[in-house]
Amino acid sequence: MPRLQILELPMEHNDAATMDSSPPRTPFAVILDQVNEATAEALRSRPELLDQFAMKCGARTVGVFTFTVDLA
């Protein structure tokens, strides 16, 4: 069964003087692992679906893997 994981990426800071009041953002990536080959192939053939999903949830990217990814 596929797993959904969140990978936090290095924090971004706003350096512009006009953006001093903006809090820093913690970007993240969504990782789907243990995906069966048919699903992975379907997603590879329609990368715009992953881009749309990433945009809607605020992620930088979505990674899809057929094997297990250990984020520890």
FENBEL-V436613 format. One record per run of one state. SS is the DSSP state (h for helix, s for strand, l for the rest). FROM is the first residue (numbers start at 0). TO is the last residue. If there is no record, write none. Layout:
# FENBEL-V436613
[[SS/FROM/TO] [SS/FROM/TO]]
This chain:
# FENBEL-V436613
[[l/0/1] [s/2/7] [l/8/10] [s/11/11] [l/12/15] [h/16/18] [l/19/23] [s/24/24] [l/25/26] [s/27/32] [l/33/35] [h/36/44] [l/45/45] [h/46/56] [l/57/59] [s/60/63] [l/64/71]]
